[in-house]
Amino acid sequence: MIGCKDKNPETKSVDEVIPNPQEFLRDYVKNPNINDRICKDDIERAQKDLGKYKNIYVRTSCFGCKFLPYEDEVLEYTAKQKFKVINYNFSCVIIDGQTQGCYKAFIDLEMENVHGKNFRQKIEQEAEKLMIENIKNHDKVLSVFDLAESDKPHFTKEDNLIKQGYIPIIKTGLPLKNAKRNSIFMDISFIVEKNGKVSTLKNENWVNEVKENEKYKSELEIIAENTILTNYNNWKPGKYKNTIARVKNYFRVNFE
C-alpha cells in the first residue's frame, strides 16, 4: 500500500512521502487505469450524486487526515449555501493498483468548474470566521488538540510532567492494590475557561486491573477532581488566532 504519487509507481513502500496527492488525483480521475475498478466505481458514484445535488462538499474522514476545529461551522456554512455535505472515508491511497480517493477528486473538479478552484478554501475560511464568532459570542469549546503549542492553555507553574498531561501521583490513603505491571489511573477532562479557571471536570477513562479497587472508583474520582481544582486551577487561557477561548484539556491522574 502506498500513497498516491504517480500513475505507475515502481516502488511499493509503506509510508511513502506524498508530494501532492490532490494534484495527482486531479489528473488521474480524467483518465483512470482501465483495471482500476475502485476508482472507476467511485467516479460512477460521484456522477450519480452530481445528478442529484447541484452543489457538493466532500468531507474526508480517515486515519491520518487533518481534522478541522471548525467542522461544525463547515456544516453550518454549507447548509446556508445549499451544499450537500457527503462524508467520504478515503484519501489518496493505492492498494495493488486500485486507487482510493477518486470520489472526492472527481466531485471537487466539478465544483471547481462552477465555483472556482479555491471553492473548498473559501468554504473553510468562512467556516473559520464563524467559529471565531462562536468562540467570542457563544462560548464554543475547543479541544487542546486543535491548538498550536503556543496557543494551548498553560498552567502558571507548568513543568514537563504537567505539559505532558500528567500530575504527580496522588497518595490517597486508601488500601489500593496495584497490579504488577500497570498503575491505577483516571483520565480527567476539564475546561480551562477564558479567565484561566477550571470547570466541568469529568472522568473520561478509568483504568484498574484489580477488582478490589472498583469499590473506590467514585471516591478516587472525587479525590482527582478536588486535587485539580485545588492545586491546578490557575492557567494562562488558550486562544485561537489571538481570540481567547474555552479549551477542553486533560490530565492523567495516577493513584497510590
N, C-alpha and C positions, 0 to 999 in steps of 0.2 A: 504494500500500500504506500503510495507516495502522494505528496501534494502536487497540485496541477502546476506544471512548469512549461512543458511544450507538448506538442501533439504526439510525438513518438519518443518518449524518454528511453534512453539506452540503459540507464542505471535505475534499478528499483530499490530505493533505500528508505527506511523508516525515518521520519522526522527530517525530511529534506527541506531546506530553506526555500520558501516560495517568494520569488521576487515580486510578482504581481499577479496573483491568481485571477483577479477580476478581469484584467485585460486579456489573459489567456482565454477565459471563457467567453468573453465578448466576441472574439473571433471564432472560437470553436463551435459555438451554437449555430453559426451561419452555415457551417458545413461539417457536421459531426461525422466521425468514422461510421461506415455502413454497419459495422458489427457492434457498435456501442449502443446496446439496447436500452440501458438505463438512461442515458442522455436523451435518446430519441423518445422514450416514453415520457420523460419529463417535459420535453418540448411539446408533445401532443397534449399533455395535461395543461400546460401553460396556454396553448392556443384555445382550448375549450374554456378556460377561465376568462381569457380575454374576450371571448364571445359573450360571456355572462356579465362581466363587470367592465365598466368604462375605465376606471382607474384602480390600479392595484399597487399596494405597498407590501413587499415581501419582508417578513420579519424572520431573521435567521436565528435558529436555536440549535446549538451544537456544542460538543465538548471543545473548549479552547476558543470559542467565538467570544468576541467582545460583547459585554453586556452594557447597555446604555443606562445611566442612572435615571434618565427621563423616558423610560419605556412607557410608563402610564401616560405621560404627556404626548408621546407619539400617537397613542391610541386616541387621545382627546383631539389632537390637531387633525389627524387624518379623517376622523369622523366628521369634523366641521367642513373639511374639504371634499367630502364624499368619496373617499378612497376606501376600497375594500382591503382590510388587512388580512393577509394569509400567512400563517406560520409554516416555515419550511425547515426541515431538520438537518440539512446538509450544507456545508460549504464546499470548497473546491477540492475534491479528493478523487484519485484514480485508483481503482482496485481491479487488477487483472484486465486492464484495457477498458473497463466500464467507468464512466465519469459521473460523479455526483456533483450537483451544483448547477446543472443546466436550467432547471426550472426558474430559479431566481435570475440567472443571467439573461434568459430569454425575455422574461417579464420586464426587467429593468431596461433592456434595449428598446422595447416597445414603448415604455413610459417615457424614455428619454426623447423619443421621436415626437411625443406630444408635449412634454413639459420641459424639455431641455436636459442636457447631460447631467447637470448638477441637481436634479429634482430630489434625490434622496437627501443630499446635504442640506437643501433648503428646508425640507420637512423636519430634519433633525435639528437644524438651527432654530426653527420656530418652536419646536418642542422644548428645546433647552431654555428658550426665553420664558415659555410657560412654566417650566419647572422653577426657575429663579423667582418668578412671581409667586408661585405656590410656597416657596421657602419663605419669602418675605411676608406674605399676607395670610397664608393658610397653615403655617407651622408644619409643612411637609417634613418628614423624617428621612434622612439619607442614611445609607449604610456606610460604616467606616471604610468598607472595601471599595466604595465608589470614589474615594478621595485620594489625591496625591499625598505623599508622606507629610509634606509641609502644611497641608490643609486639614489633616486629621486633628481631632481634639487631642490635646496633650496634657497629661497630669502635671500639676505645677511642680511636683517633686519627682518627676519621672526618672527612672533608672532603666537599665536594659531589660530587666525582668518585666517591669510594667509595660515597657514599649512593645514587648513581645506578647502581651496579653495575659500575663500571669501576675499573681500577687504572692507574697511569702506564704508558706504553708501555715494554715490556721491550726493551732493546738486547741482542740475543742474541750478537753477534759472528759470526753465520753469514752466508754470502753470499746472503741472501734477495733475491728480485727482487719488488718491489712492482708491482702493477697500476697503471694510470694513474688509475683512479677510486677503487678500494677498497683498504683496508689488509688485512693478513693478521691474522686473529684466531681465537681459540677462546673458546667459552663453557664455562667450567668450573663444574660444580656441586660443592658441598661441604656437609657438615653442621656446623652450629655446635652443639656438644654443650652439655649442661647446665652444664658447668664453664667454658664460653666458649672452649674449644679447637676446632680444626678437624679434621675427619676425613672419610674416604670421598670423596676427590676424584675427579672423573670428567669426561672431555671429552664434553660433550653436543652440541657443534656446532663444526665446523672449516670455516672459510671462507678459500679461497685460489683465486685465478684464474690463477695462474702454475704451469704443470705442473712446472717445475724445482724448485719448493718442496716438492713432495709427499714427496721423499726425507727431508725434515727433520721431517715431521709428528710422529713418535714422540719425537724429541729435543725439539721445541718443547713437546710435552705435558709432558714431564718438567721442562723449564725453568719452565713455567707453574705446575705443582703445587708445585715446590720454592720458587718465589717466594712463593706464597700461604702455604705452611707456615712459611717463614722470616720473612716480613715482615707477614703479616696473620693471625696466629694468637692474637690476644688480643681477645676480644669480650665485650661485655655480652650474656648469653644472651637468647634470645627467650622469650616467655611467652604463655600463653593464659588469660585471666581469672585473672591472678596465679599461674598454675601454670607453673613453669619447664619449658620444652620443648626437645626437639631440633628444630632447624629447618633445612630444606634451603634454601640460599641459592645465589647465582650471581655470578660475576664474568666480565665480558668482558675478555679479555686480548689486547691488540694487541702485535704483534712488529715489530721493525726489525732 
